[in-house]
Amino acid sequence: MPKVRGAMVLHAVRFVRETYGPEAHERVLKRLPPEHWGTLLGPVREASWEPVADLVAYMEIARALLAPGDPDFFRSLGAFSGRLERESAGFKPLVADPSTSVRMAPTTWRSFYDQGHVEVKMDGPLEARARIFGFPASEALCERRVGAWASLVSYAEMTATAEELACGRNGSPFCEVRVTWTPAPARGGGDPRSAPGRGPTGRT
């Protein structure tokens, strides 16, 4: 059974508690089928490996119970997780800038998933495409991933957006996500790309 890092489970629980209130997590647990109790009711550590099915079940029940009909629930959860992951000391060097994020993407993938692999290529200085092979696809996982990636690789000087171009749910042999970076306006107005001595990332 495919597994994910315990950090992903912990971040989902924290998102539910901080967004919908401390009691919201307990409400979700009461609706959780018994086969998923082992993970959600047991001690979960950030570095542990947990069944991906348990994370998906928790996210799906949380949306159905707390935000029915919200098409952005999983992306919002992912964006929340991405911000937490970005601030962790272990991941900052892996996502220091767009080119580093692309180069280190396979390492970042293995940090969170025990199966599958990702192939990433730059389509330009501020655009990249990632293809994910060999890992289950579901609405909860794929939408969460889009939100998490956009948040994880955003910087003070530029904001990342992500969109899914292809998905295994629709018969594709891989899931494909495009990430695009947009430089933030320079203080006082103007485009940081036009500042003297600055490259496409806004750095000297």
Contacts in CASP RR format, 6 or more apart in sequence:
PFRMAT RR
TARGET T0000
AUTHOR 0000-0000-0000
METHOD contacts of the structure
MODEL  1
MPKVRGAMVLHAVRFVRETYGPEAHERVLKRLPPEHWGTLLGPVREASWE
PVADLVAYMEIARALLAPGDPDFFRSLGAFSGRLERESAGFKPLVADPST
SVRMAPTTWRSFYDQGHVEVKMDGPLEARARIFGFPASEALCERRVGAWA
SLVSYAEMTATAEELACGRNGSPFCEVRVTWTPAPARGGGDPRSAPGRGP
TGRT
1 51 0 8 1.000
1 52 0 8 1.000
1 53 0 8 1.000
2 51 0 8 1.000
2 52 0 8 1.000
2 113 0 8 1.000
2 114 0 8 1.000
2 115 0 8 1.000
2 135 0 8 1.000
2 136 0 8 1.000
3 49 0 8 1.000
3 50 0 8 1.000
3 51 0 8 1.000
3 52 0 8 1.000
3 113 0 8 1.000
3 114 0 8 1.000
3 115 0 8 1.000
4 49 0 8 1.000
4 50 0 8 1.000
4 52 0 8 1.000
4 55 0 8 1.000
4 112 0 8 1.000
4 113 0 8 1.000
4 114 0 8 1.000
5 46 0 8 1.000
5 47 0 8 1.000
5 48 0 8 1.000
5 49 0 8 1.000
5 50 0 8 1.000
5 111 0 8 1.000
5 112 0 8 1.000
5 113 0 8 1.000
6 44 0 8 1.000
6 45 0 8 1.000
6 46 0 8 1.000
6 47 0 8 1.000
6 48 0 8 1.000
6 49 0 8 1.000
6 50 0 8 1.000
7 46 0 8 1.000
7 47 0 8 1.000
7 84 0 8 1.000
7 85 0 8 1.000
7 112 0 8 1.000
8 50 0 8 1.000
8 55 0 8 1.000
8 81 0 8 1.000
8 112 0 8 1.000
9 39 0 8 1.000
9 40 0 8 1.000
9 44 0 8 1.000
9 50 0 8 1.000
9 54 0 8 1.000
9 55 0 8 1.000
9 58 0 8 1.000
10 44 0 8 1.000
10 46 0 8 1.000
11 77 0 8 1.000
11 78 0 8 1.000
11 80 0 8 1.000
11 81 0 8 1.000
11 82 0 8 1.000
11 84 0 8 1.000
11 85 0 8 1.000
12 55 0 8 1.000
12 58 0 8 1.000
12 59 0 8 1.000
12 62 0 8 1.000
12 77 0 8 1.000
12 81 0 8 1.000
13 25 0 8 1.000
13 40 0 8 1.000
13 58 0 8 1.000
14 80 0 8 1.000
14 84 0 8 1.000
15 76 0 8 1.000
15 77 0 8 1.000
15 78 0 8 1.000
15 80 0 8 1.000
15 81 0 8 1.000
16 24 0 8 1.000
16 25 0 8 1.000
16 28 0 8 1.000
16 62 0 8 1.000
16 66 0 8 1.000
17 24 0 8 1.000
17 25 0 8 1.000
18 80 0 8 1.000
19 66 0 8 1.000
19 76 0 8 1.000
19 80 0 8 1.000
20 66 0 8 1.000
20 67 0 8 1.000
24 62 0 8 1.000
24 66 0 8 1.000
27 65 0 8 1.000
27 66 0 8 1.000
28 58 0 8 1.000
28 61 0 8 1.000
28 62 0 8 1.000
28 65 0 8 1.000
28 66 0 8 1.000
29 40 0 8 1.000
29 41 0 8 1.000
31 61 0 8 1.000
31 64 0 8 1.000
31 65 0 8 1.000
32 40 0 8 1.000
32 57 0 8 1.000
32 58 0 8 1.000
32 61 0 8 1.000
33 57 0 8 1.000
36 53 0 8 1.000
36 54 0 8 1.000
36 57 0 8 1.000
36 58 0 8 1.000
38 54 0 8 1.000
39 50 0 8 1.000
39 51 0 8 1.000
39 54 0 8 1.000
39 55 0 8 1.000
40 54 0 8 1.000
40 58 0 8 1.000
44 50 0 8 1.000
49 114 0 8 1.000
52 136 0 8 1.000
52 141 0 8 1.000
55 141 0 8 1.000
56 138 0 8 1.000
56 140 0 8 1.000
56 141 0 8 1.000
59 74 0 8 1.000
59 77 0 8 1.000
59 140 0 8 1.000
59 144 0 8 1.000
60 140 0 8 1.000
62 73 0 8 1.000
62 77 0 8 1.000
63 69 0 8 1.000
63 70 0 8 1.000
63 73 0 8 1.000
63 74 0 8 1.000
63 140 0 8 1.000
67 73 0 8 1.000
74 139 0 8 1.000
74 140 0 8 1.000
74 143 0 8 1.000
74 144 0 8 1.000
74 147 0 8 1.000
75 143 0 8 1.000
75 144 0 8 1.000
75 146 0 8 1.000
75 147 0 8 1.000
76 147 0 8 1.000
77 144 0 8 1.000
78 143 0 8 1.000
78 144 0 8 1.000
78 145 0 8 1.000
78 146 0 8 1.000
78 147 0 8 1.000
78 148 0 8 1.000
78 151 0 8 1.000
79 147 0 8 1.000
79 148 0 8 1.000
79 150 0 8 1.000
79 151 0 8 1.000
80 151 0 8 1.000
81 144 0 8 1.000
81 148 0 8 1.000
81 151 0 8 1.000
82 147 0 8 1.000
82 148 0 8 1.000
82 149 0 8 1.000
82 151 0 8 1.000
82 152 0 8 1.000
83 151 0 8 1.000
83 152 0 8 1.000
85 91 0 8 1.000
85 148 0 8 1.000
85 152 0 8 1.000
86 92 0 8 1.000
86 95 0 8 1.000
86 151 0 8 1.000
86 152 0 8 1.000
86 153 0 8 1.000
86 154 0 8 1.000
91 108 0 8 1.000
91 111 0 8 1.000
91 152 0 8 1.000
93 100 0 8 1.000
93 104 0 8 1.000
94 100 0 8 1.000
94 101 0 8 1.000
94 104 0 8 1.000
94 107 0 8 1.000
94 108 0 8 1.000
94 111 0 8 1.000
95 101 0 8 1.000
95 104 0 8 1.000
95 108 0 8 1.000
95 152 0 8 1.000
95 153 0 8 1.000
97 155 0 8 1.000
97 201 0 8 1.000
97 203 0 8 1.000
98 122 0 8 1.000
98 125 0 8 1.000
98 126 0 8 1.000
98 128 0 8 1.000
98 153 0 8 1.000
98 158 0 8 1.000
98 160 0 8 1.000
98 181 0 8 1.000
98 201 0 8 1.000
99 122 0 8 1.000
99 201 0 8 1.000
101 108 0 8 1.000
101 128 0 8 1.000
101 152 0 8 1.000
101 153 0 8 1.000
102 120 0 8 1.000
102 121 0 8 1.000
102 122 0 8 1.000
102 128 0 8 1.000
105 118 0 8 1.000
105 120 0 8 1.000
105 130 0 8 1.000
106 117 0 8 1.000
106 118 0 8 1.000
106 119 0 8 1.000
106 120 0 8 1.000
109 116 0 8 1.000
109 117 0 8 1.000
109 118 0 8 1.000
109 132 0 8 1.000
113 135 0 8 1.000
115 134 0 8 1.000
115 135 0 8 1.000
116 132 0 8 1.000
116 133 0 8 1.000
116 134 0 8 1.000
116 135 0 8 1.000
117 132 0 8 1.000
117 133 0 8 1.000
117 134 0 8 1.000
118 130 0 8 1.000
118 131 0 8 1.000
118 132 0 8 1.000
118 133 0 8 1.000
119 130 0 8 1.000
119 131 0 8 1.000
119 133 0 8 1.000
120 128 0 8 1.000
120 129 0 8 1.000
120 130 0 8 1.000
120 131 0 8 1.000
121 128 0 8 1.000
121 129 0 8 1.000
122 128 0 8 1.000
123 129 0 8 1.000
123 178 0 8 1.000
125 200 0 8 1.000
126 158 0 8 1.000
126 180 0 8 1.000
126 181 0 8 1.000
126 182 0 8 1.000
126 183 0 8 1.000
126 200 0 8 1.000
127 178 0 8 1.000
127 179 0 8 1.000
127 180 0 8 1.000
127 181 0 8 1.000
128 178 0 8 1.000
128 179 0 8 1.000
129 165 0 8 1.000
129 176 0 8 1.000
129 177 0 8 1.000
129 178 0 8 1.000
129 179 0 8 1.000
130 149 0 8 1.000
130 176 0 8 1.000
130 177 0 8 1.000
130 178 0 8 1.000
130 179 0 8 1.000
131 174 0 8 1.000
131 175 0 8 1.000
131 176 0 8 1.000
132 145 0 8 1.000
132 174 0 8 1.000
132 175 0 8 1.000
132 176 0 8 1.000
132 177 0 8 1.000
133 173 0 8 1.000
133 174 0 8 1.000
134 174 0 8 1.000
135 175 0 8 1.000
137 167 0 8 1.000
137 168 0 8 1.000
137 169 0 8 1.000
137 175 0 8 1.000
138 169 0 8 1.000
139 169 0 8 1.000
142 164 0 8 1.000
142 167 0 8 1.000
142 169 0 8 1.000
142 175 0 8 1.000
143 164 0 8 1.000
145 175 0 8 1.000
145 177 0 8 1.000
146 162 0 8 1.000
146 163 0 8 1.000
146 164 0 8 1.000
146 177 0 8 1.000
147 162 0 8 1.000
149 160 0 8 1.000
149 162 0 8 1.000
149 177 0 8 1.000
149 179 0 8 1.000
150 160 0 8 1.000
150 161 0 8 1.000
150 162 0 8 1.000
150 179 0 8 1.000
151 160 0 8 1.000
153 160 0 8 1.000
153 179 0 8 1.000
153 181 0 8 1.000
154 160 0 8 1.000
155 201 0 8 1.000
156 184 0 8 1.000
157 183 0 8 1.000
157 184 0 8 1.000
157 192 0 8 1.000
157 201 0 8 1.000
157 202 0 8 1.000
157 203 0 8 1.000
158 181 0 8 1.000
158 182 0 8 1.000
158 183 0 8 1.000
158 184 0 8 1.000
158 201 0 8 1.000
158 202 0 8 1.000
159 181 0 8 1.000
159 182 0 8 1.000
159 184 0 8 1.000
160 179 0 8 1.000
160 180 0 8 1.000
160 181 0 8 1.000
160 182 0 8 1.000
161 179 0 8 1.000
161 180 0 8 1.000
161 182 0 8 1.000
162 177 0 8 1.000
162 178 0 8 1.000
162 179 0 8 1.000
162 180 0 8 1.000
163 177 0 8 1.000
163 178 0 8 1.000
164 175 0 8 1.000
164 176 0 8 1.000
164 177 0 8 1.000
165 176 0 8 1.000
165 177 0 8 1.000
165 178 0 8 1.000
166 172 0 8 1.000
166 174 0 8 1.000
166 175 0 8 1.000
166 176 0 8 1.000
167 175 0 8 1.000
167 176 0 8 1.000
168 174 0 8 1.000
168 175 0 8 1.000
183 191 0 8 1.000
183 192 0 8 1.000
183 193 0 8 1.000
183 200 0 8 1.000
183 202 0 8 1.000
184 192 0 8 1.000
185 191 0 8 1.000
185 192 0 8 1.000
186 192 0 8 1.000
186 195 0 8 1.000
192 198 0 8 1.000
192 202 0 8 1.000
193 199 0 8 1.000
193 200 0 8 1.000
193 202 0 8 1.000
195 202 0 8 1.000
197 204 0 8 1.000
198 204 0 8 1.000
END
